[in-house]
Amino acid sequence: HWWASPDIWVVPGEDPNGSPGTPIAGRQAFLWGRVRNTGDEAAGGARVNFYWADPSVGVLRSRASFIGFGFVDLAPGEQKDVLSLTPWLPTIVNNGHECLVAEVIHPGDPLPLPLPDAFMPTEFHQVAQRNITVVAMGQQMLSLPVQVAAPKRAPRKADICIEIGGKLSPAMLQQLGLEKYEAIDE
């Protein structure tokens, strides 16, 4: 679907090279976009603009919030990932349902002038949109990164089930590399 572009993603946290994930209100995140040069000439100095918008009032330039931009040089047929040079501080509007928009600006493949108020990713290949959910982290929530080791030939997708509560055995804590922690009964 055009509103779920895989070419825009969020990396929550302080490290822009971290893992993609769900943005948390009030905590810094970085935006990335994937850009392709489908033409037969180089596109030097293409600018990628990043925005967020509340879709309940329309995904319009006049209502969107500009986040930042990045630049990229692309050879014909080349694809690169571009980081917004400005971190994003997500907020919750519309119950957390928000839209991210990225647009590529380059004189070799211009958007129409004057720019239409609507971004229109279905009409302009220079524009991508991704609908996301921004979550609120409560005081009782804990963010815990999890790494999963798998054989090289393992499937690229896996189901992971996480349960909150209960008590891990000392053997399980050791297997998870958490042996220095102990379970607390509450």
N, CA, C and O of each residue as an XYZ file, in Angstrom:
744
protein
N       0.833     -1.187      0.000
C       0.000      0.000      0.000
C       0.874      1.244      0.000
O       1.939      1.258      0.616
N       0.438      2.262     -0.671
C       1.236      3.482     -0.789
C       1.454      4.170      0.557
O       2.427      4.908      0.708
N       0.583      3.951      1.530
C       0.726      4.594      2.842
C       1.618      3.787      3.790
O       1.766      4.150      4.957
N       2.205      2.709      3.304
C       3.072      1.864      4.131
C       4.416      1.647      3.435
O       4.918      0.525      3.373
N       4.985      2.718      2.921
C       6.239      2.601      2.171
C       7.353      2.003      3.021
O       7.603      2.471      4.131
N       8.024      0.973      2.509
C       9.182      0.418      3.216
C      10.420      1.304      3.059
O      11.471      1.013      3.629
N      10.292      2.380      2.289
C      11.426      3.256      2.028
C      11.579      4.376      3.051
O      12.419      5.260      2.881
N      10.774      4.345      4.112
C      10.912      5.279      5.235
C      10.874      4.444      6.504
O      10.013      3.578      6.652
N      11.805      4.699      7.424
C      11.765      3.988      8.689
C      12.330      4.854      9.804
O      13.032      5.838      9.570
N      11.994      4.447     11.032
C      12.381      5.171     12.242
C      13.396      4.330     13.009
O      13.249      3.115     13.140
N      14.431      5.004     13.511
C      15.378      4.375     14.434
C      15.259      5.134     15.753
O      15.797      6.233     15.887
N      14.554      4.550     16.731
C      14.424      5.233     18.012
C      15.731      5.200     18.793
O      16.511      4.256     18.668
N      15.968      6.230     19.599
C      17.149      6.254     20.448
C      18.174      7.279     20.015
O      17.921      8.121     19.154
N      19.336      7.187     20.633
C      20.418      8.156     20.428
C      21.320      7.820     19.248
O      22.046      8.689     18.765
N      21.287      6.578     18.775
C      22.190      6.122     17.715
C      21.435      6.006     16.398
O      20.590      5.122     16.257
N      21.716      6.876     15.431
C      20.997      6.797     14.155
C      21.251      5.494     13.395
O      20.495      5.146     12.488
N      22.310      4.777     13.763
C      22.610      3.503     13.108
C      22.060      2.311     13.882
O      22.406      1.165     13.595
N      21.205      2.581     14.859
C      20.600      1.515     15.637
C      19.556      0.759     14.831
O      19.433      0.946     13.620
N      18.820     -0.080     15.504
C      17.793     -0.899     14.858
C      16.522     -0.107     14.638
O      16.134      0.689     15.492
N      15.865     -0.312     13.500
C      14.564      0.324     13.273
C      13.575     -0.138     14.337
O      13.673     -1.253     14.849
N      12.628      0.727     14.661
C      11.638      0.369     15.658
C      10.516      1.374     15.743
O      10.355      2.232     14.875
N       9.753      1.255     16.794
C       8.596      2.108     17.020
C       9.026      3.365     17.762
O       9.716      3.277     18.777
N       8.625      4.540     17.266
C       8.985      5.768     17.964
C       8.218      5.902     19.281
O       7.062      5.492     19.388
N       8.884      6.483     20.278
C       8.306      6.682     21.604
C       8.186      8.184     21.836
O       9.156      8.926     21.682
N       6.997      8.616     22.203
C       6.748     10.041     22.432
C       7.731     10.608     23.437
O       7.968     10.025     24.495
N       8.304     11.767     23.088
C       9.220     12.445     23.987
C      10.639     11.918     23.982
O      11.496     12.447     24.690
N      10.904     10.884     23.198
C      12.259     10.327     23.117
C      12.781     10.476     21.687
O      12.065     10.221     20.719
N      14.011     10.883     21.580
C      14.638     11.126     20.281
C      14.582      9.911     19.370
O      14.690      8.770     19.818
N      14.412     10.180     18.086
C      14.446      9.143     17.057
C      15.056      9.752     15.796
O      15.137     10.972     15.654
N      15.477      8.887     14.895
C      16.034      9.327     13.619
C      15.195      8.758     12.484
O      14.648      7.660     12.585
N      15.102      9.524     11.403
C      14.373      9.075     10.222
C      15.353      8.767      9.099
O      16.336      9.475      8.881
N      15.045      7.686      8.400
C      15.827      7.250      7.254
C      14.908      7.118      6.044
O      13.718      6.838      6.186
N      15.460      7.320      4.876
C      14.730      7.100      3.639
C      15.615      6.384      2.640
O      16.825      6.606      2.603
N      15.024      5.536      1.843
C      15.752      4.824      0.784
C      15.394      5.498     -0.539
O      14.221      5.644     -0.881
N      16.430      5.906     -1.274
C      16.244      6.648     -2.521
C      16.857      5.862     -3.665
O      17.948      5.307     -3.539
N      16.139      5.819     -4.790
C      16.621      5.122     -5.990
C      16.695      6.092     -7.154
O      15.808      6.926     -7.339
N      17.751      5.980     -7.932
C      17.847      6.741     -9.176
C      17.435      5.799    -10.296
O      18.209      4.932    -10.700
N      16.226      5.966    -10.793
C      15.725      5.107    -11.870
C      16.041      5.677    -13.246
O      15.663      5.098    -14.265
N      16.729      6.803    -13.276
C      17.088      7.422    -14.547
C      18.408      6.902    -15.087
O      19.038      6.021    -14.502
N      18.811      7.466    -16.213
C      20.064      7.035    -16.844
C      21.164      8.086    -16.720
O      22.186      8.005    -17.401
N      20.950      9.088    -15.832
C      21.974     10.088    -15.558
C      22.190     10.185    -14.049
O      21.286      9.900    -13.263
N      23.390     10.587    -13.657
C      23.707     10.742    -12.233
C      22.838     11.840    -11.625
O      22.475     12.807    -12.294
N      22.516     11.673    -10.349
C      21.743     12.666     -9.609
C      22.576     13.095     -8.410
O      22.460     12.530     -7.323
N      23.417     14.102     -8.624
C      24.278     14.590     -7.546
C      23.561     15.620     -6.698
O      22.845     16.478     -7.215
N      23.760     15.530     -5.388
C      23.213     16.528     -4.482
C      21.701     16.507     -4.345
O      21.090     17.545     -4.092
N      21.088     15.343     -4.508
C      19.633     15.262     -4.309
C      19.330     15.487     -2.838
O      19.989     14.923     -1.964
N      18.346     16.300     -2.576
C      17.946     16.611     -1.193
C      16.724     15.771     -0.833
O      15.769     15.689     -1.606
N      16.762     15.150      0.344
C      15.627     14.365      0.831
C      15.065     15.092      2.049
O      15.740     15.226      3.070
N      13.827     15.559      1.933
C      13.141     16.250      3.023
C      12.264     15.264      3.781
O      11.608     14.417      3.175
N      12.252     15.373      5.106
C      11.459     14.491      5.959
C      10.435     15.317      6.740
O      10.757     16.382      7.266
N       9.196     14.813      6.811
C       8.105     15.482      7.506
C       7.330     14.467      8.342
O       7.428     13.262      8.111
N       6.557     14.957      9.316
C       5.536     14.144      9.970
C       4.241     14.938      9.923
O       4.240     16.169      9.935
N       3.141     14.202      9.871
C       1.840     14.856      9.760
C       0.788     14.077     10.535
O       0.892     12.863     10.709
N      -0.217     14.794     10.990
C      -1.391     14.213     11.628
C      -2.403     13.950     10.513
O      -2.959     14.900      9.962
N      -2.656     12.681     10.168
C      -3.537     12.400      9.030
C      -4.996     12.788      9.268
O      -5.771     12.873      8.316
N      -5.379     13.022     10.517
C      -6.770     13.392     10.775
C      -7.088     14.780     10.226
O      -8.257     15.110     10.026
N      -6.062     15.595      9.980
C      -6.293     16.918      9.392
C      -5.750     16.983      7.964
O      -5.713     18.057      7.364
N      -5.333     15.849      7.425
C      -4.829     15.794      6.054
C      -3.315     15.822      6.021
O      -2.673     16.536      6.791
N      -2.756     15.035      5.117
C      -1.301     14.986      4.960
C      -0.939     16.048      3.912
O      -0.720     15.763      2.735
N      -0.890     17.272      4.408
C      -0.680     18.438      3.546
C       0.593     19.171      3.946
O       0.974     19.174      5.117
N       1.240     19.784      2.979
C       2.438     20.570      3.276
C       2.126     21.686      4.272
O       2.930     21.982      5.155
N       0.965     22.295      4.123
C       0.600     23.418      4.987
C       0.352     22.997      6.427
O       0.361     23.845      7.320
N       0.130     21.710      6.679
C      -0.134     21.224      8.036
C       0.958     20.282      8.555
O       0.985     19.962      9.743
N       1.851     19.842      7.673
C       2.919     18.910      8.073
C       4.015     19.663      8.818
O       4.210     20.863      8.629
N       4.715     18.935      9.657
C       5.855     19.499     10.390
C       7.142     19.016      9.744
O       7.389     17.813      9.648
N       7.953     19.954      9.308
C       9.247     19.625      8.716
C      10.170     19.128      9.817
O      10.288     19.765     10.863
N      10.826     17.996      9.589
C      11.743     17.420     10.579
C      13.176     17.766     10.236
O      13.905     18.297     11.074
N      13.587     17.472      9.019
C      14.965     17.698      8.622
C      15.199     17.201      7.211
O      14.252     16.892      6.487
N      16.450     17.125      6.826
C      16.793     16.721      5.465
C      18.152     16.044      5.458
O      18.893     16.087      6.440
N      18.460     15.424      4.343
C      19.770     14.833      4.084
C      20.048     14.956      2.598
O      19.145     15.243      1.813
N      21.280     14.743      2.217
C      21.663     14.812      0.807
C      22.234     13.479      0.365
O      22.763     12.713      1.170
N      22.117     13.214     -0.940
C      22.637     11.967     -1.485
C      23.064     12.190     -2.938
O      22.454     12.973     -3.667
N      24.120     11.486     -3.342
C      24.569     11.435     -4.736
C      24.295     10.025     -5.240
O      24.681      9.042     -4.606
N      23.628      9.935     -6.384
C      23.270      8.624     -6.920
C      23.700      8.482     -8.366
O      23.420      9.347     -9.196
N      24.382      7.390     -8.662
C      24.701      7.036    -10.042
C      23.433      6.472    -10.691
O      22.492      6.120     -9.980
N      23.387      6.381    -12.007
C      22.215      5.788    -12.649
C      21.961      4.370    -12.121
O      22.874      3.546    -12.065
N      20.713      4.104    -11.737
C      20.333      2.791    -11.235
C      20.725      2.524     -9.792
O      20.428      1.449     -9.271
N      21.382      3.469     -9.132
C      21.863      3.251     -7.771
C      20.776      3.547     -6.734
O      19.865      4.341     -6.966
N      20.906      2.884     -5.591
C      20.001      3.059     -4.464
C      20.835      3.284     -3.213
O      21.836      2.598     -3.006
N      20.431      4.249     -2.363
C      21.142      4.519     -1.117
C      20.151      4.888     -0.024
O      19.045      5.360     -0.288
N      20.583      4.657      1.219
C      19.806      5.072      2.375
C      20.289      6.451      2.807
O      21.488      6.729      2.811
N      19.335      7.318      3.174
C      19.635      8.698      3.535
C      19.085      8.982      4.927
O      17.926      8.684      5.217
N      19.914      9.556      5.779
C      19.546      9.902      7.143
C      19.148     11.367      7.215
O      19.828     12.229      6.657
N      18.043     11.652      7.905
C      17.713     13.044      8.212
C      18.770     13.552      9.178
O      19.042     12.910     10.193
N      19.365     14.691      8.878
C      20.446     15.219      9.692
C      19.964     15.778     11.034
O      20.772     16.062     11.919
N      18.654     15.932     11.179
C      18.067     16.440     12.413
C      17.287     15.326     13.088
O      16.420     14.719     12.459
N      17.573     15.041     14.357
C      16.778     14.043     15.065
C      15.326     14.522     15.192
O      15.044     15.719     15.155
N      14.423     13.562     15.341
C      12.995     13.839     15.496
C      12.615     13.575     16.942
O      13.061     12.589     17.529
N      11.804     14.436     17.520
C      11.259     14.221     18.857
C       9.758     13.966     18.685
O       8.974     14.913     18.620
N       9.352     12.688     18.609
C       7.942     12.371     18.358
C       7.030     12.839     19.488
O       7.411     12.851     20.659
N       5.827     13.221     19.105
C       4.763     13.554     20.042
C       3.541     12.731     19.646
O       3.459     12.216     18.531
N       2.608     12.617     20.561
C       1.400     11.861     20.252
C       0.285     12.820     19.870
O      -0.107     13.686     20.653
N      -0.212     12.653     18.672
C      -1.418     13.320     18.190
C      -2.271     12.229     17.557
O      -1.749     11.173     17.201
N      -3.536     12.457     17.413
C      -4.414     11.492     16.733
C      -4.265     10.093     17.328
O      -4.220      9.108     16.590
N      -4.187     10.000     18.648
C      -4.019      8.721     19.359
C      -2.769      7.961     18.925
O      -2.728      6.733     19.013
N      -1.759      8.677     18.462
C      -0.502      8.049     18.079
C      -0.400      7.660     16.617
O       0.680      7.295     16.153
N      -1.515      7.731     15.871
C      -1.464      7.397     14.438
C      -0.970      8.626     13.683
O      -1.653      9.648     13.627
N       0.218      8.516     13.108
C       0.826      9.642     12.424
C       1.427      9.189     11.102
O       1.586      7.991     10.865
N       1.750     10.121     10.264
C       2.313      9.806      8.945
C       3.680     10.455      8.796
O       3.885     11.613      9.162
N       4.601      9.684      8.255
C       5.905     10.210      7.881
C       5.926     10.359      6.372
O       5.392      9.518      5.649
N       6.542     11.427      5.901
C       6.650     11.672      4.463
C       8.097     12.013      4.152
O       8.743     12.756      4.890
N       8.596     11.467      3.060
C       9.921     11.831      2.550
C       9.756     12.213      1.089
O       9.018     11.566      0.346
N      10.443     13.259      0.689
C      10.386     13.683     -0.715
C      11.798     13.984     -1.192
O      12.618     14.529     -0.454
N      12.062     13.622     -2.426
C      13.368     13.861     -3.028
C      13.262     15.083     -3.939
O      12.384     15.164     -4.798
N      14.164     16.015     -3.732
C      14.199     17.241     -4.527
C      15.483     17.236     -5.351
O      16.585     17.225     -4.803
N      15.324     17.244     -6.675
C      16.486     17.293     -7.571
C      16.047     17.925     -8.883
O      14.980     17.589     -9.397
N      16.854     18.842     -9.442
C      16.441     19.515    -10.683
C      16.311     18.564    -11.880
O      15.618     18.882    -12.846
N      16.970     17.404    -11.822
C      16.866     16.445    -12.920
C      15.542     15.696    -12.951
O      15.211     15.052    -13.946
N      14.788     15.781    -11.864
C      13.485     15.105    -11.764
C      12.615     15.923    -10.810
O      12.312     15.480     -9.702
N      12.216     17.121    -11.247
C      11.555     18.043    -10.323
C      10.094     17.692    -10.041
O       9.406     17.081    -10.859
N       9.652     18.098     -8.864
C       8.232     18.111     -8.549
C       7.635     19.344     -9.225
O       8.369     20.280     -9.542
N       6.334     19.364     -9.448
C       5.737     20.522    -10.123
C       5.846     21.793     -9.279
O       5.825     21.736     -8.050
N       5.962     22.922     -9.945
C       5.978     24.220     -9.269
C       4.764     25.016     -9.717
O       4.491     25.064    -10.917
N       4.049     25.620     -8.843
C       4.240     25.572     -7.404
C       3.894     24.178     -6.869
O       3.114     23.441     -7.471
N       4.486     23.843     -5.739
C       4.222     22.542     -5.125
C       2.758     22.464     -4.694
O       2.227     23.412     -4.116
N       2.108     21.336     -4.976
C       0.737     21.187     -4.480
C       0.754     21.047     -2.960
O       1.744     20.599     -2.381
N      -0.349     21.432     -2.320
C      -0.408     21.340     -0.861
C      -0.385     19.879     -0.415
O       0.259     19.548      0.580
N      -1.068     19.019     -1.129
C      -1.053     17.590     -0.798
C       0.248     16.967     -1.305
O       0.718     17.304     -2.391
N       0.825     16.063     -0.519
C       2.071     15.413     -0.937
C       1.848     14.453     -2.111
O       2.706     14.358     -2.989
N       0.742     13.757     -2.147
C       0.317     12.865     -3.227
C       1.357     11.815     -3.640
O       1.833     11.846     -4.775
N       1.718     10.894     -2.747
C       2.685      9.858     -3.117
C       2.189      8.924     -4.219
O       3.002      8.256     -4.858
N       0.896      8.861     -4.455
C       0.392      8.019     -5.544
C       0.602      8.671     -6.904
O       0.565      7.991     -7.929
N       0.822      9.974     -6.921
C       1.000     10.682     -8.191
C       2.440     11.085     -8.477
O       2.818     11.276     -9.633
N       3.245     11.215     -7.421
C       4.626     11.665     -7.606
C       5.582     10.621     -7.038
O       5.575     10.346     -5.839
N       6.409     10.041     -7.918
C       7.341      8.999     -7.458
C       8.455      9.559     -6.570
O       9.197      8.788     -5.962
N       8.581     10.868     -6.487
C       9.582     11.489     -5.623
C       9.124     11.550     -4.157
O       9.879     11.977     -3.284
N       7.885     11.121     -3.896
C       7.296     11.228     -2.555
C       6.926      9.836     -2.053
O       6.373      9.023     -2.794
N       7.241      9.572     -0.778
C       6.847      8.320     -0.133
C       6.203      8.656      1.208
O       6.547      9.652      1.844
N       5.270      7.816      1.624
C       4.578      8.013      2.903
C       4.546      6.707      3.669
O       4.389      5.630      3.094
N       4.697      6.825      4.978
C       4.575      5.654      5.841
C       3.760      6.034      7.075
O       4.134      6.927      7.835
N       2.655      5.347      7.253
C       1.838      5.547      8.443
C       2.448      4.740      9.577
O       2.805      3.574      9.406
N       2.562      5.373     10.733
C       3.198      4.746     11.884
C       2.357      4.981     13.132
O       1.385      5.737     13.114
N       2.744      4.328     14.199
C       2.153      4.565     15.505
C       3.255      5.036     16.444
O       4.289      4.383     16.578
N       3.027      6.166     17.087
C       3.923      6.652     18.130
C       3.335      6.179     19.450
O       2.141      6.357     19.696
N       4.149      5.585     20.293
C       3.652      5.061     21.561
C       4.124      5.925     22.718
O       5.143      6.612     22.640
N       3.350      5.868     23.793
C       3.723      6.547     25.030
C       4.356      5.521     25.940
O       3.828      4.422     26.108
N       5.472      5.867     26.524
C       6.113      4.949     27.460
C       5.740      5.385     28.863
O       6.085      6.486     29.293
N       5.042      4.527     29.569
C       4.638      4.824     30.934
C       5.798      4.651     31.891
O       6.832      4.085     31.538
N       5.619      5.141     33.098
C       6.672      5.047     34.100
C       6.975      3.606     34.472
O       8.083      3.307     34.915
N       6.022      2.716     34.302
C       6.226      1.323     34.680
C       6.778      0.481     33.527
O       7.012     -0.716     33.695
N       6.988      1.090     32.364
C       7.479      0.335     31.212
C       8.990      0.282     31.219
O       9.653      1.195     31.711
N       9.523     -0.777     30.680
C      10.962     -0.984     30.599
C      11.311     -1.284     29.155
O      10.672     -2.127     28.523
N      12.300     -0.617     28.635
C      12.786     -0.892     27.294
C      13.959     -1.852     27.422
O      14.951     -1.530     28.076
N      13.862     -3.015     26.812
C      14.901     -4.026     26.921
C      15.258     -4.532     25.531
O      14.455     -5.224     24.905
N      16.450     -4.200     25.037
C      16.844     -4.723     23.728
C      17.060     -6.228     23.802
O      17.559     -6.745     24.802
N      16.688     -6.915     22.756
C      16.821     -8.368     22.696
C      17.587     -8.727     21.435
O      17.255     -8.249     20.350
N      18.599     -9.558     21.565
C      19.318    -10.060     20.398
C      19.010    -11.534     20.257
O      18.974    -12.272     21.241
N      18.787    -11.958     19.017
C      18.483    -13.350     18.751
C      19.570    -13.896     17.834
O      19.797    -13.361     16.749
N      20.237    -14.951     18.263
C      21.256    -15.591     17.441
C      20.606    -16.747     16.693
O      19.842    -17.521     17.269
N      20.914    -16.855     15.412
C      20.342    -17.921     14.593
C      21.399    -18.414     13.609
O      22.301    -17.662     13.242
N      21.296    -19.657     13.183
C      22.233    -20.165     12.175
C      22.130    -19.351     10.891
O      21.092    -18.749     10.612
N      23.212    -19.334     10.111
C      23.232    -18.550      8.874
C      22.105    -18.922      7.923
O      21.612    -18.061      7.194
N      21.695    -20.153      7.910
C      20.669    -20.585      6.964
C      19.267    -20.583      7.563
O      18.338    -21.152      6.991
N      19.123    -19.948      8.702
C      17.804    -19.885      9.341
C      16.888    -18.970      8.530
O      17.368    -18.081      7.827
N      15.579    -19.180      8.621
C      14.649    -18.280      7.919
C      14.845    -16.849      8.411
O      15.241    -16.635      9.557
N      14.571    -15.871      7.551
C      14.776    -14.470      7.900
C      13.647    -13.927      8.765
O      13.744    -12.810      9.274
N      12.593    -14.689      8.937
C      11.487    -14.259      9.780
C      11.327    -15.251     10.916
O      11.520    -16.455     10.745
N      10.973    -14.727     12.075
C      10.760    -15.586     13.240
C       9.650    -14.990     14.082
O       9.487    -13.771     14.135
N       8.895    -15.843     14.735
C       7.891    -15.391     15.686
C       8.550    -15.326     17.050
O       9.212    -16.274     17.473
N       8.374    -14.220     17.732
C       8.925    -14.041     19.064
C       7.767    -13.736     20.002
O       6.962    -12.841     19.744
N       7.694    -14.475     21.071
C       6.655    -14.272     22.072
C       7.316    -13.741     23.329
O       8.260    -14.341     23.844
N       6.823    -12.620     23.821
C       7.354    -12.029     25.036
C       6.233    -11.982     26.067
O       5.143    -11.477     25.800
N       6.516    -12.509     27.229
C       5.542    -12.472     28.319
C       6.079    -11.595     29.425
O       7.259    -11.658     29.771
N       5.211    -10.783     29.973
C       5.586     -9.912     31.073
C       5.109    -10.570     32.366
O       3.960    -11.001     32.464
N       5.982    -10.643     33.335
C       5.623    -11.253     34.605
C       6.261    -12.615     34.730
O       6.975    -13.064     33.833
N       6.008    -13.262     35.828
C       6.591    -14.568     36.060
C       8.010    -14.446     36.569
O       8.494    -13.345     36.835
N       8.673    -15.578     36.702
C      10.022    -15.606     37.252
C      10.879    -16.549     36.419
O      10.481    -17.680     36.140
N      12.066    -16.074     36.022
C      12.987    -16.910     35.262
C      13.857    -17.714     36.221
O      14.248    -17.235     37.285
N      14.147    -18.933     35.823
C      15.022    -19.780     36.631
C      16.460    -19.277     36.507
O      16.795    -18.591     35.542
N      17.317    -19.619     37.486
C      18.734    -19.229     37.382
C      19.378    -19.740     36.092
O      20.220    -19.050     35.517
N      18.999    -20.936     35.624
C      19.563    -21.479     34.388
C      19.151    -20.623     33.190
O      19.960    -20.375     32.296
N      17.896    -20.171     33.169
C      17.419    -19.336     32.066
C      18.093    -17.967     32.110
O      18.454    -17.422     31.067
N      18.267    -17.406     33.310
C      18.972    -16.128     33.420
C      20.388    -16.248     32.869
O      20.864    -15.347     32.178
N      21.068    -17.360     33.170
C      22.427    -17.576     32.668
C      22.417    -17.726     31.151
O      23.271    -17.160     30.470
N      21.466    -18.478     30.619
C      21.385    -18.679     29.174
C      21.163    -17.356     28.453
O      21.655    -17.169     27.340
N      20.435    -16.446     29.066
C      20.157    -15.142     28.466
C      21.264    -14.125     28.726
O      21.187    -12.988     28.259
N      22.293    -14.530     29.472
C      23.380    -13.611     29.788
C      23.002    -12.624     30.870
O      23.600    -11.553     30.978
N      22.011    -12.980     31.673
C      21.518    -12.088     32.732
C      21.786    -12.664     34.113
O      21.060    -12.362     35.060
N      22.820    -13.491     34.241
C      23.079    -14.176     35.508
C      23.376    -13.220     36.655
O      23.206    -13.583     37.819
N      23.817    -12.002     36.343
C      24.103    -11.060     37.436
C      22.826    -10.448     38.027
O      22.879     -9.753     39.042
N      21.692    -10.706     37.395
C      20.414    -10.225     37.902
C      19.708    -11.324     38.663
O      19.957    -12.507     38.427
N      18.850    -10.951     39.552
C      18.061    -11.955     40.250
C      16.595    -11.572     40.151
O      16.242    -10.397     40.055
N      15.758    -12.584     40.178
C      14.325    -12.352     40.097
C      13.838    -11.776     41.413
O      14.308    -12.169     42.481
N      12.905    -10.855     41.339
C      12.332    -10.248     42.528
C      10.860    -10.576     42.543
O      10.155    -10.326     41.566
N      10.392    -11.127     43.627
C       8.964    -11.406     43.782
C       8.273    -10.139     44.237
O       8.698     -9.496     45.196
N       7.192     -9.780     43.535
C       6.441     -8.579     43.938
C       5.049     -8.954     44.321
O       4.255     -8.089     44.690
